[in-house]
Amino acid sequence: MPPSRKPPQKVHLDVAVIGGGIAGLWLMHRLRSSGLSRALFEQEALGSGQTVASQGMIHGGIKYTLGGTLTGASEAIKDMPQVWRDCLEGSGQVDLSAAKILSDHFYLFSSGGSASKVGTFFASKLTRGRVHPVSGDERPEIFRHADFRGSVYQLVDLVLDVPSVLDALSAPLRDQLKKIRSTARWQRDAEGNAVLFADADGETLEVHAQRFILTAGLGNEKILEQLGCRTPQTQRRPLQQVMVRHHLPHRFYGHCLGAEKTPRLTISSHPLGDGTWVWYLGGSLAERGASLSPEKLITEAQRELCELMPWVDLGDCQWATLPVDRAEPRQRNFARPDKAAALRTDNCANVIAAWPTKLTLAPNLADEVLALLHEDDIQPAGGDIGALQTLPEPRVAPTPWEKAFA
C-alpha cells in the first residue's frame, strides 16, 4: 500500500527502542520499572539477523584467555554467566524462567598436546572457579571414545535455546512490540532531533521520542546514515558459519583449542522440529570461511571434524552455511570490542546507538543505556502508545537451520 497522503498522526513516547533482538527486548524489560512510556519497533522479525544466528553461548570469557593470559575481553564478561543464571532461575533483573537451557556447561577440548601451555594457565589461581579439567565418565560422551587422546575442560559457560529466550522476553511485552515496514524513514526536525515516520494501514505515524535507542545491529548503520550522523561509526566483522544436520547421539557444546588465541572450532547443538539435531560450527573456521565459497568451507569443515573426531561417522549428514556480519561500534584497527557500547550521536541529541557486541553482554548494554538516560535526566512525560495499535506485532524469527533444512 502506498504511503498515505493524510497528515501524519503524531505519536509521542519517552523512549523508542529500534530493533527487536535480545538486546532491545532486554532493555525494554529493564525500562518497565522506570515509568517511561516506551515501545519497540522491529522491521522484520524478533531476533532476525545476529540474534538467531548466534550459538546461544553465555560465556565468561575463558575463550579469550587461550593465549595463556587474562585479557580485557575475558575480564569484562567474567560475571555474566551468573547474571544470566539468576534470570533463568527467575531471581534476576529479567525473568527468563520460561527459557530453555540447551547445556549447563560448555567445554574446551584439545587434540594431543596442544593444551600444555594453556593447561598450566587454567590450573592457576587466575581462573579458579571458572574452568576445571574433566576426565573419564565426566567427559561429554563424544570424548569417551578410546581414540581420543586430548584433554577436556569444563567451563562455567552455558548455552541457551535462543528462540525460547526471545519468547520469554517478548511474551510480557506484546502490546509494546510493533512491526514497521521497510518504507519506514528517518528525518531530523527543526531542533535537530530524530523523528521516525512509519506507514500503517492508510496513515503515516510520526513518532517522536525523548530518546531513540538503536539496537538494530546492522540496521544501526543505515539509520545513522539517514540522520546524517558521522559518529559513532560502525564496523562489520564477517563470518560464515557451518550447519551440519545429523542423526548422531552426540549433543556437544564446546571449543577446540588450536594454535591460535581464538578457538580453532566452536560447536553447538540445536534441535530441529523433526527430532534431528544440527551441529552449528563457528570459531576460527567461520572467520576463515567468510572469504570462502560455501562449497569450499563445507569441505574445510569436513576435514576439520574428521581430523579432530575421526571416530564420528559423518556419512549421511546434510551440510549448509550461513554468512553473518557482526555489527559493532568502530574500533581502532577494527579490533574486536571488549565491552557493550551505548554511545550518543554527534548531531541528534535524542539518539543513542547501542551494540551489545556479544549476546552475553545484553544485560550490560541495558546498564549502559540506563546510565545515559539517568545522566540526561529523562523523566516520564507521558505518551500515547495507544496510537500505535494499527501496527502489527512482530513474530519471532525462525532459526537459520530451520530455514536451511526445511
BABATOR-259309 format. One record per residue (C-alpha): chain; x negated, z, y negated; residue number from 1. Coordinates in pm, 1 decimal, always signed. Example, Ala and Ser with C-alpha at 12.3 -4.5 7.8 and 13.67 -1.06 7.14 Angstrom:
<pts>
  mol      east        up     north  seq
    A   -1230.0    +780.0    +450.0    1
    A   -1367.0    +714.0    +106.0    2
</pts>
This chain:
<pts>
  mol      east        up     north  seq
    A      +0.0      +0.0      +0.0    1
    A    -147.6     -89.7    -341.7    2
    A    -212.8    +189.3    -589.9    3
    A     +93.6    +296.4    -787.5    4
    A    +132.4    +184.1   -1149.4    5
    A    +319.0    +502.8   -1239.4    6
    A    +124.9    +756.7   -1446.6    7
    A     -88.6    +971.4   -1216.4    8
    A     +50.4   +1310.3   -1120.4    9
    A    -194.9   +1575.3   -1232.4   10
    A    -289.9   +1845.6    -984.3   11
    A    -495.7   +2148.9   -1087.2   12
    A    -695.0   +2360.4    -842.5   13
    A    -956.0   +2628.2    -878.8   14
    A   -1171.8   +2484.5    -600.3   15
    A   -1153.7   +2149.9    -421.1   16
    A   -1374.9   +2106.6    -114.4   17
    A   -1463.7   +1747.2     -30.4   18
    A   -1547.1   +1686.5    +335.2   19
    A   -1390.8   +1837.3    +646.6   20
    A   -1685.5   +1912.2    +870.4   21
    A   -1765.6   +2262.9    +987.7   22
    A   -1945.6   +2338.9    +660.4   23
    A   -1642.2   +2256.8    +447.0   24
    A   -1397.9   +2433.7    +677.1   25
    A   -1618.3   +2742.4    +693.3   26
    A   -1631.2   +2753.8    +315.1   27
    A   -1252.5   +2727.3    +295.4   28
    A   -1225.0   +3037.1    +515.2   29
    A   -1470.1   +3229.7    +300.7   30
    A   -1262.8   +3140.1      -7.5   31
    A    -943.0   +3285.6    +140.8   32
    A   -1008.0   +3632.9      +1.1   33
    A   -1111.4   +3505.3    -342.9   34
    A    -764.0   +3447.2    -484.1   35
    A    -874.4   +3099.6    -591.9   36
    A    -633.6   +2810.3    -538.1   37
    A    -804.6   +2561.3    -309.7   38
    A    -767.1   +2253.8     -91.7   39
    A    -996.7   +2047.9    +127.9   40
    A    -993.2   +1668.3    +115.9   41
    A   -1115.9   +1453.6    +406.5   42
    A   -1125.9   +1074.7    +411.6   43
    A   -1146.6   +1021.9    +789.0   44
    A   -1101.6   +1296.3   +1049.8   45
    A   -1215.2   +1657.4   +1059.1   46
    A   -1572.5   +1668.5   +1182.5   47
    A   -1625.2   +1292.2   +1171.9   48
    A   -1987.7   +1198.5   +1121.4   49
    A   -2255.1   +1461.4   +1160.7   50
    A   -2039.3   +1749.2   +1288.5   51
    A   -1907.7   +1585.7   +1605.9   52
    A   -2243.5   +1412.0   +1655.4   53
    A   -2420.8   +1748.2   +1676.5   54
    A   -2522.7   +1905.8   +2005.8   55
    A   -2337.6   +2226.3   +1921.4   56
    A   -2655.1   +2435.2   +1919.6   57
    A   -2653.7   +2759.9   +1725.3   58
    A   -3022.3   +2831.8   +1730.5   59
    A   -3252.0   +3095.5   +1589.7   60
    A   -3544.9   +2873.0   +1503.7   61
    A   -3766.0   +2911.0   +1809.8   62
    A   -3780.2   +2532.8   +1845.8   63
    A   -3961.6   +2527.5   +1511.2   64
    A   -4240.8   +2750.1   +1647.3   65
    A   -4366.7   +2507.5   +1909.8   66
    A   -4689.7   +2468.4   +1714.6   67
    A   -4763.6   +2831.7   +1802.0   68
    A   -4677.8   +2988.1   +1463.1   69
    A   -4373.6   +3106.9   +1272.9   70
    A   -4251.3   +2861.0   +1009.2   71
    A   -4023.1   +2867.3    +708.1   72
    A   -3754.4   +2695.5    +912.8   73
    A   -3783.2   +2941.0   +1202.4   74
    A   -3758.2   +3244.7    +977.2   75
    A   -3473.2   +3106.7    +765.3   76
    A   -3236.1   +3091.8   +1061.5   77
    A   -3358.3   +3362.3   +1298.5   78
    A   -3046.9   +3578.3   +1242.0   79
    A   -2790.2   +3300.1   +1268.6   80
    A   -2707.4   +3328.7   +1642.5   81
    A   -2588.0   +3686.7   +1587.6   82
    A   -2383.6   +3582.3   +1282.1   83
    A   -2205.2   +3324.5   +1497.2   84
    A   -2166.1   +3561.4   +1794.2   85
    A   -1991.1   +3813.0   +1569.3   86
    A   -1749.8   +3539.3   +1459.5   87
    A   -1689.6   +3430.5   +1819.1   88
    A   -1601.0   +3790.5   +1903.4   89
    A   -1353.0   +3797.0   +1614.8   90
    A   -1550.9   +4054.0   +1415.5   91
    A   -1747.2   +3827.9   +1180.5   92
    A   -1689.0   +3668.8    +842.3   93
    A   -1478.3   +3393.3   +1006.5   94
    A   -1259.2   +3429.9   +1316.8   95
    A   -1383.9   +3191.9   +1587.0   96
    A   -1241.3   +3383.4   +1881.6   97
    A   -1043.2   +3073.7   +1985.3   98
    A   -1356.3   +2854.7   +2003.6   99
    A   -1525.0   +2775.8   +2335.0  100
    A   -1882.8   +2861.1   +2424.3  101
    A   -2047.2   +2598.9   +2645.0  102
    A   -2352.6   +2813.7   +2714.5  103
    A   -2453.7   +3166.9   +2617.3  104
    A   -2818.7   +3067.1   +2631.4  105
    A   -3046.9   +2778.3   +2551.7  106
    A   -3368.5   +2722.3   +2743.1  107
    A   -3714.1   +2587.8   +2677.0  108
    A   -3896.8   +2431.1   +2968.6  109
    A   -4239.6   +2282.8   +3015.9  110
    A   -4379.3   +2041.8   +3270.2  111
    A   -4705.5   +2150.4   +3427.4  112
    A   -4948.4   +2331.3   +3197.7  113
    A   -4811.2   +2218.6   +2862.6  114
    A   -4682.1   +2565.7   +2777.5  115
    A   -5010.8   +2760.0   +2787.5  116
    A   -5064.6   +2789.6   +2409.9  117
    A   -4703.9   +2843.8   +2314.6  118
    A   -4657.1   +3077.3   +2611.4  119
    A   -4916.1   +3311.9   +2462.9  120
    A   -4733.4   +3296.1   +2130.3  121
    A   -4396.5   +3365.4   +2294.0  122
    A   -4548.2   +3673.5   +2456.2  123
    A   -4649.0   +3812.2   +2116.4  124
    A   -4452.9   +4067.4   +1916.5  125
    A   -4369.3   +3799.1   +1657.7  126
    A   -4099.7   +3651.8   +1883.2  127
    A   -3993.0   +3971.6   +2057.3  128
    A   -3621.0   +3975.1   +2128.2  129
    A   -3582.4   +3603.1   +2061.4  130
    A   -3733.8   +3449.9   +2375.2  131
    A   -3839.2   +3562.2   +2721.7  132
    A   -3964.5   +3391.2   +3039.1  133
    A   -3735.5   +3348.7   +3339.1  134
    A   -3826.2   +3273.4   +3698.1  135
    A   -3672.1   +3231.9   +4040.9  136
    A   -3294.5   +3253.7   +4051.4  137
    A   -3282.2   +3343.2   +3681.0  138
    A   -3370.4   +2983.7   +3603.0  139
    A   -3099.5   +2724.0   +3545.0  140
    A   -3006.9   +2558.0   +3873.1  141
    A   -3176.9   +2231.1   +3782.3  142
    A   -3517.6   +2408.1   +3773.0  143
    A   -3484.3   +2595.8   +4101.6  144
    A   -3596.9   +2281.3   +4282.8  145
    A   -3919.3   +2311.2   +4482.9  146
    A   -4076.6   +2020.9   +4293.8  147
    A   -4055.1   +2192.5   +3955.1  148
    A   -4398.3   +2322.0   +3851.8  149
    A   -4340.7   +2423.7   +3490.6  150
    A   -4229.2   +2731.7   +3300.1  151
    A   -3885.0   +2821.8   +3168.2  152
    A   -3798.8   +3046.4   +2873.9  153
    A   -3455.8   +3175.5   +2776.6  154
    A   -3371.9   +3173.2   +2405.6  155
    A   -3111.4   +3373.2   +2214.9  156
    A   -2953.2   +3043.2   +2109.3  157
    A   -2603.6   +2949.6   +2221.8  158
    A   -2411.4   +2622.7   +2247.2  159
    A   -2056.8   +2570.9   +2124.4  160
    A   -1789.5   +2316.4   +2205.0  161
    A   -1770.5   +2160.7   +1858.9  162
    A   -1411.6   +2025.0   +1881.7  163
    A   -1288.3   +2374.1   +1969.7  164
    A   -1474.2   +2516.2   +1668.8  165
    A   -1305.7   +2256.8   +1447.6  166
    A    -968.1   +2351.3   +1598.1  167
    A   -1031.4   +2722.7   +1542.7  168
    A   -1138.5   +2670.1   +1182.6  169
    A    -866.2   +2424.3   +1086.8  170
    A    -561.5   +2588.7   +1250.1  171
    A    -512.9   +2864.7    +987.3  172
    A    -571.6   +2619.8    +701.2  173
    A    -325.2   +2344.9    +791.6  174
    A    -136.4   +2336.2    +461.4  175
    A    -464.1   +2322.3    +265.4  176
    A    -625.6   +2030.1    +451.7  177
    A    -545.9   +1687.8    +307.2  178
    A    -641.3   +1339.8    +418.8  179
    A    -716.5   +1093.4    +140.3  180
    A    -751.5    +717.4    +165.9  181
    A   -1070.6    +518.9    +136.7  182
    A    -939.5    +398.5    -201.6  183
    A    -997.4    +745.6    -349.2  184
    A   -1217.8    +722.1    -655.1  185
    A   -1404.1    +943.4    -895.4  186
    A   -1424.7    +943.5   -1272.9  187
    A   -1559.4   +1169.5   -1544.4  188
    A   -1316.9   +1289.8   -1809.5  189
    A   -1384.1   +1319.1   -2182.7  190
    A   -1556.7   +1652.8   -2129.2  191
    A   -1784.2   +1513.0   -1859.9  192
    A   -1606.1   +1682.4   -1570.8  193
    A   -1535.8   +1507.2   -1242.7  194
    A   -1178.6   +1404.3   -1159.5  195
    A   -1058.3   +1276.4    -821.5  196
    A    -791.3   +1004.3    -802.3  197
    A    -615.1    +972.1    -466.3  198
    A    -332.5    +731.6    -380.1  199
    A     -42.0    +877.1    -185.3  200
    A    +289.5    +713.4     -94.4  201
    A    +375.7    +532.5    -413.5  202
    A    +193.9    +756.4    -655.3  203
    A    -155.3    +846.1    -763.5  204
    A    -270.2   +1206.0    -766.8  205
    A    -515.6   +1302.1   -1039.8  206
    A    -694.7   +1608.5    -904.1  207
    A    -869.8   +1844.1   -1145.2  208
    A   -1067.7   +2145.7   -1027.8  209
    A   -1277.2   +2417.3   -1185.2  210
    A   -1526.6   +2328.0    -915.1  211
    A   -1552.3   +2039.4    -670.6  212
    A   -1772.4   +2135.7    -375.0  213
    A   -1914.7   +1833.0    -195.5  214
    A   -1967.2   +1899.5    +176.6  215
    A   -1921.0   +1538.6    +284.0  216
    A   -2261.3   +1474.3    +441.4  217
    A   -2348.2   +1110.0    +382.3  218
    A   -2043.8   +1089.4    +156.2  219
    A   -2210.3   +1317.4     -99.7  220
    A   -2448.0   +1037.6    -194.6  221
    A   -2167.1    +790.6    -267.9  222
    A   -1969.1   +1041.6    -473.2  223
    A   -2271.3   +1139.8    -681.0  224
    A   -2341.3    +772.4    -747.8  225
    A   -1981.4    +712.0    -863.1  226
    A   -2013.2   +1002.9   -1104.5  227
    A   -2346.0    +879.8   -1237.8  228
    A   -2533.3   +1190.2   -1122.6  229
    A   -2909.5   +1148.8   -1097.3  230
    A   -2965.7   +1486.5    -934.3  231
    A   -2951.0   +1618.7    -675.7  232
    A   -3074.6   +1320.4    -479.4  233
    A   -3018.0   +1275.5    -108.8  234
    A   -3233.0   +1173.0    +183.2  235
    A   -3147.0   +1043.2    +527.5  236
    A   -3333.2   +1119.0    +848.8  237
    A   -3213.0    +879.9   +1118.2  238
    A   -3172.1    +949.6   +1487.6  239
    A   -3041.7    +758.7   +1785.5  240
    A   -2908.0    +996.3   +2048.9  241
    A   -2854.5    +902.6   +2413.7  242
    A   -2541.6    +983.4   +2616.2  243
    A   -2550.1    +996.7   +2997.2  244
    A   -2220.7   +1021.5   +3183.3  245
    A   -2280.9   +1164.9   +3530.7  246
    A   -2132.7   +1340.6   +3833.7  247
    A   -2427.1   +1576.6   +3877.9  248
    A   -2376.2   +1950.9   +3934.0  249
    A   -2626.1   +2033.0   +3659.3  250
    A   -2490.9   +2151.5   +3324.2  251
    A   -2807.8   +2214.8   +3132.6  252
    A   -2885.8   +2316.2   +2775.3  253
    A   -3248.3   +2315.7   +2671.9  254
    A   -3558.5   +2176.6   +2505.1  255
    A   -3855.0   +2021.9   +2680.4  256
    A   -4189.7   +2133.0   +2542.6  257
    A   -4424.1   +1841.8   +2477.3  258
    A   -4749.4   +1780.7   +2294.7  259
    A   -4578.3   +1772.5   +1953.1  260
    A   -4448.7   +2051.9   +1732.1  261
    A   -4091.2   +1940.7   +1795.1  262
    A   -3912.7   +1931.1   +2132.0  263
    A   -4003.4   +1630.2   +2344.1  264
    A   -3644.2   +1616.3   +2464.2  265
    A   -3332.4   +1822.5   +2395.9  266
    A   -3048.1   +1817.4   +2648.9  267
    A   -2696.4   +1949.7   +2602.6  268
    A   -2398.6   +1906.4   +2836.9  269
    A   -2044.6   +1823.3   +2726.2  270
    A   -1719.1   +1777.4   +2920.2  271
    A   -1504.0   +1466.7   +2932.4  272
    A   -1131.6   +1483.3   +2993.4  273
    A   -1159.3   +1325.8   +3339.7  274
    A   -1373.7   +1608.5   +3478.2  275
    A   -1707.2   +1431.4   +3441.9  276
    A   -1983.2   +1553.4   +3214.8  277
    A   -2219.5   +1398.0   +2964.4  278
    A   -2580.6   +1482.8   +2902.1  279
    A   -2647.2   +1436.7   +2531.9  280
    A   -3015.1   +1371.6   +2464.7  281
    A   -3192.4   +1444.6   +2137.4  282
    A   -3530.1   +1577.0   +2024.3  283
    A   -3832.3   +1354.4   +1967.5  284
    A   -3671.2   +1094.2   +2193.5  285
    A   -3386.9   +1050.0   +1942.5  286
    A   -3622.1   +1045.0   +1644.1  287
    A   -3833.9    +769.8   +1801.1  288
    A   -3515.6    +599.7   +1913.1  289
    A   -3399.6    +541.9   +1556.9  290
    A   -3624.0    +233.9   +1543.3  291
    A   -3542.4    +106.5   +1894.4  292
    A   -3263.4    -112.0   +2025.8  293
    A   -3005.9     +73.2   +2237.8  294
    A   -3137.0    -104.9   +2548.1  295
    A   -3498.3      -4.4   +2485.8  296
    A   -3400.0    +352.0   +2404.1  297
    A   -3196.5    +385.5   +2723.8  298
    A   -3494.9    +258.8   +2923.5  299
    A   -3714.3    +515.2   +2746.2  300
    A   -3464.0    +794.0   +2819.5  301
    A   -3450.4    +699.0   +3186.9  302
    A   -3830.1    +704.0   +3203.6  303
    A   -3844.5   +1046.6   +3037.8  304
    A   -3586.5   +1201.8   +3268.9  305
    A   -3748.3   +1053.2   +3579.3  306
    A   -4084.8   +1192.1   +3469.7  307
    A   -3953.8   +1538.0   +3383.6  308
    A   -3695.6   +1574.5   +3663.8  309
    A   -3787.9   +1331.8   +3943.2  310
    A   -3564.9   +1516.2   +4189.6  311
    A   -3248.7   +1435.0   +3990.3  312
    A   -3067.1   +1120.5   +4108.3  313
    A   -2956.8    +918.8   +3804.7  314
    A   -2848.1    +619.2   +4011.1  315
    A   -2477.3    +599.7   +3925.3  316
    A   -2494.0    +726.4   +3566.7  317
    A   -2347.8    +543.2   +3268.1  318
    A   -2555.2    +518.4   +2951.0  319
    A   -2478.4    +475.8   +2581.1  320
    A   -2644.9    +554.7   +2249.0  321
    A   -2530.4    +687.8   +1913.8  322
    A   -2708.1    +619.5   +1582.1  323
    A   -2682.6    +919.6   +1348.7  324
    A   -2803.2    +962.7    +991.8  325
    A   -2870.8   +1322.7    +893.0  326
    A   -2788.5   +1366.5    +524.7  327
    A   -2992.3   +1621.9    +334.0  328
    A   -3098.9   +1707.6     -21.4  329
    A   -3412.2   +1513.3    -114.1  330
    A   -3736.7   +1694.6     -29.3  331
    A   -4093.0   +1622.9    -130.8  332
    A   -4237.4   +1363.4    +108.3  333
    A   -3894.8   +1351.2    +277.3  334
    A   -3977.8   +1670.8    +465.4  335
    A   -3715.2   +1848.6    +674.6  336
    A   -3536.8   +2116.7    +464.3  337
    A   -3575.4   +2474.7    +584.2  338
    A   -3252.2   +2609.3    +436.8  339
    A   -2897.5   +2521.4    +342.1  340
    A   -2865.4   +2389.2     -11.5  341
    A   -2591.0   +2418.8    -274.2  342
    A   -2700.1   +2252.8    -597.8  343
    A   -2545.0   +2190.9    -937.2  344
    A   -2542.7   +1831.2   -1058.1  345
    A   -2712.6   +1709.3   -1372.7  346
    A   -2414.0   +1568.1   -1561.6  347
    A   -2093.6   +1704.1   -1404.7  348
    A   -2063.6   +2075.1   -1473.9  349
    A   -1776.7   +2114.8   -1227.8  350
    A   -1952.3   +1961.6    -924.3  351
    A   -2167.7   +2138.9    -666.0  352
    A   -2333.4   +1925.8    -398.1  353
    A   -2387.2   +2110.4     -70.6  354
    A   -2563.0   +2040.5    +257.4  355
    A   -2591.9   +2289.1    +546.5  356
    A   -2888.1   +2077.8    +678.8  357
    A   -2816.8   +2223.9   +1025.0  358
    A   -2493.2   +2322.7   +1199.1  359
    A   -2642.7   +2668.9   +1246.3  360
    A   -2658.6   +2723.4    +870.9  361
    A   -2291.8   +2660.3    +783.1  362
    A   -2240.6   +3035.2    +716.4  363
    A   -2548.9   +3041.0    +494.6  364
    A   -2422.3   +2741.6    +298.0  365
    A   -2096.7   +2923.6    +224.5  366
    A   -2300.6   +3217.8     +91.9  367
    A   -2493.4   +2982.2    -136.4  368
    A   -2176.3   +2822.9    -274.8  369
    A   -2001.4   +3155.7    -329.6  370
    A   -2307.0   +3281.8    -517.6  371
    A   -2287.1   +2984.5    -755.5  372
    A   -1914.6   +3038.9    -810.3  373
    A   -1988.8   +3402.4    -892.4  374
    A   -2270.4   +3305.8   -1131.1  375
    A   -2034.1   +3065.8   -1307.1  376
    A   -1762.5   +3334.7   -1323.1  377
    A   -1499.0   +3113.6   -1161.9  378
    A   -1175.5   +3313.0   -1177.7  379
    A    -828.4   +3234.0   -1040.3  380
    A    -637.4   +3019.9   -1288.1  381
    A    -350.2   +2925.2   -1061.4  382
    A    -291.7   +2590.5    -901.5  383
    A     -25.6   +2354.2    -777.8  384
    A    -124.4   +2279.7    -420.3  385
    A    +241.2   +2201.5    -351.0  386
    A    +192.1   +1873.5    -534.5  387
    A     -43.5   +1768.3    -254.4  388
    A    +225.8   +1773.7     +14.1  389
    A    +255.2   +1394.6      +4.5  390
    A     -94.2   +1376.6    +155.0  391
    A    -108.9   +1391.3    +536.5  392
    A    -309.2   +1641.7    +737.3  393
    A    -632.3   +1507.0    +888.9  394
    A    -680.4   +1528.9   +1263.7  395
    A    -989.6   +1648.7   +1448.0  396
    A   -1228.7   +1362.1   +1520.7  397
    A   -1292.4   +1253.5   +1880.2  398
    A   -1641.0   +1315.1   +2015.9  399
    A   -1889.6   +1027.5   +2043.3  400
    A   -1884.6   +1049.6   +2423.4  401
    A   -1506.3   +1029.3   +2435.1  402
    A   -1529.6    +702.3   +2242.0  403
    A   -1831.8    +567.6   +2431.0  404
    A   -1688.1    +628.1   +2777.8  405
    A   -1317.0    +569.6   +2711.5  406
</pts>
